[in-house]
Amino acid sequence: WPELTDQTFAEQEALNNRFLRAGVTTVTGHASGYTVTIMSHLFHQGRLTLRIRPALDFVRQTPLADQFLRRPPNLVNFALGDGMLRVVAAAVGPADGAPDDGGILTNEPKAKVHPTVGGSPYGRNKWTGSTFTGRHWSDLSAAERRQTEAGTLLLLRKHGWNIGGNHNMGSQAARIVLETLAEGERQPDIKVKTMLGRNALDHNLIWDATTIGLAKQLATSVAFGLNAELWNPRIVRGDEMIHIQYSDRIDRMQPVKDLVAAGLAVHFEGGDPEEPPLWRIERFVTRTDRFETRTERRRSAAAAPASPRIWGADQKVDRRQALRMVTIDAARFISEEQMLGSIERGKYADMVVLSGNFLIAPDEQLSQLEPVITIVGGNVVYER
């Protein structure tokens, strides 16, 4: 660990404040012990004004997961203060990669393997190390699979831990993780029968009938974050990675209406204060590919589209549904819908006041609404 200094705390506090200015009151993701320690110190210094929901990395990508899990208690729901810092899960390593390494792991081959970033037609399986071993999930025996992150996931379930903060972008990666979660429930020697949180998978860009069917079987025990990769494509040497590799298949990515109709627990995930909730809402309401954010994205002229593009118009959702997907559905993702996500008696008083009327603003102008006041726990933590 680097030394914790006043500068360390000041930098983290500045980042937290950027989220508050964007109208975000709670953040979650996989986190190192170092990160959680910083947040704990900010809390004890009276400087933590953003709710933090870490998924702990302590058994991520380690062959010693069994030993680690036998020593500490199950920490899910352990918290500081009035819900300012609360552990929501443990994290395991990602099953696949990302567009800029050609690593999204899918059941259907991509349209093109990019000559610069490489990767196979089906992506990269990081649990098997397919780039180096040449072996795919179907090549492994049951015993060999338990030597990957799948074995760690099974051990976590045995000890009552749910998973969260897990990178997952492609349909084959989702299938592998969902099948492993189902296997975990069938283990004969589960030590802690009741989990205190639901399993949660991040990103989930590419879906198909198989993964939707598996997700339905697991019902509300699993929640899914949907990222904004379509509207913020990663660029390598002037090429938009999603568009180059998947061509017109991007119309089938993030099929939000289908996922909601299937009864899946999905929400629009965040990631960057410069792509705040209202920016994401506008993207999924209009399905329009626009690079502008509240602070104007900086892109080269060669990379930026000449005019807005619409991807998957049949998967548009209305603004009320979209609002739920950044509030109560987001709270469900971290198993905290009883305390967050809506304004009700008995819940934390977290809310955002906007510069205009969300219900009547034109769809294509929703991202122009600005947070003017952000309130966490009844306290004003940002005011423009």
Buried (B, 14 or more C-beta within 10 A) or exposed (E): EEEEEEEBBEEBBEEBBBBBBBBBBBBBBBBBEEBBBBBBBBBEEEBBBBBBBBBBBBBBBBEEBBEBBEEEEBBBEEBBEEBBBBBBBBBBBBBBBBBBBBBBBBBBEBBEBBEEBEBBEBBBBBBBEBBEEEEBBEEBEEEBBBBBBBBBBBBBBBBBBBBBBBBBBBBBBBBBBBBBBBBBEEEEEBEEEEBBBBBBBBBBBBBBEBBBEBBEEBEEBBBBBBBBBBBBBBBBEEBBBBBBBBEEBBBBBBBBBBBBEBEBBBBBBBBEBBBBBBBBBBBBBBBBBBBBBBEEBEBEEEBBEEEEBEBBEEBBBEBEBBBBBBBBBBBBBBBBBEBBBEEEEEBBEBBBBBEEEBEEBEBEEBBBBBBBBBBBBEEEBBEE
